[in-house]
Amino acid sequence: MTDLTIYLTEDDAWIVPYAGRMGWETLTAYYERVFLYLLEMPAGSQVRVTDIVHPDRYRLFLHCACTAIREIQGMGLGTVYIEEDATLILKL
């Protein structure tokens, strides 16, 4: 089984280095897609990261997902969890 926990982050320190490599516009567009995907997930749904993300993008996706989850929960717009070695995202 794939263990993606090494890509989880508890802060936003990843943003500036990624923006330096990708450019702010590209990073912002990718983050917005991840944010909206998680926000629009129906309550009670789940998705496997390994089914929707190319392995080359696991790190970026999960960095964005962690930041988006903090933002979504901080706005009171839902509860999203990352489980099973960071391969499963659940929305309650």
C-alpha positions in Angstrom: 0.0 0.0 0.0 1.2 3.5 -0.8 2.1 5.7 2.3 1.8 9.4 1.4 2.1 10.7 5.0 5.5 12.2 4.2 3.7 14.8 2.1 1.4 16.1 4.8 2.0 19.5 6.2 0.8 21.4 9.2 1.7 24.9 8.0 2.0 26.8 4.8 5.8 27.0 4.6 5.7 24.9 1.4 4.0 27.7 -0.6 6.9 30.1 -1.2 9.4 27.4 -2.4 6.7 26.0 -4.8 5.8 29.4 -6.1 9.5 30.0 -6.8 9.6 26.8 -8.9 6.2 26.9 -10.5 5.3 30.6 -10.5 2.6 32.1 -8.4 0.0 32.0 -11.2 0.4 28.3 -11.8 0.5 27.4 -8.1 -2.6 29.5 -7.4 -4.5 27.9 -10.2 -3.6 24.4 -9.0 -4.5 25.3 -5.4 -7.8 26.7 -6.4 -8.7 23.5 -8.2 -7.8 21.4 -5.2 -9.7 23.8 -2.9 -12.8 23.7 -5.0 -12.7 20.0 -5.5 -12.6 19.4 -1.7 -15.2 22.1 -1.0 -17.6 20.7 -3.6 -17.3 17.1 -2.4 -20.7 16.0 -1.1 -20.9 15.3 2.6 -20.3 11.6 3.3 -18.1 11.1 0.2 -14.6 9.9 -0.1 -11.9 9.8 -2.7 -8.6 8.0 -3.0 -5.7 10.3 -3.8 -4.0 7.6 -5.7 -7.0 7.3 -8.0 -7.2 11.0 -9.0 -3.6 12.3 -8.7 -0.6 11.4 -10.9 2.2 10.1 -8.7 4.4 13.0 -9.8 1.9 15.4 -8.1 1.2 13.6 -4.8 3.4 16.0 -2.8 1.9 19.2 -4.4 -1.7 17.8 -4.2 -1.4 16.9 -0.5 0.3 20.2 0.4 -2.6 22.0 -1.3 -5.1 19.7 0.3 -3.8 20.2 3.8 -3.9 24.0 3.4 -7.4 23.8 1.8 -8.7 21.6 4.6 -7.5 24.1 7.2 -9.2 26.9 5.2 -12.4 25.0 4.6 -12.7 24.0 8.3 -11.7 27.5 9.4 -14.6 29.0 7.4 -17.0 26.4 8.9 -17.7 25.0 5.4 -17.3 21.3 6.2 -15.1 18.7 7.9 -12.6 17.0 5.7 -10.1 14.3 6.9 -7.1 12.7 5.4 -6.8 9.0 6.4 -5.3 5.6 5.5 -1.6 6.7 5.1 -2.8 9.9 3.5 -4.4 8.0 0.5 -8.0 8.6 1.4 -9.9 11.9 1.8 -13.2 11.9 3.6 -15.8 14.7 3.8 -18.3 14.6 6.6 
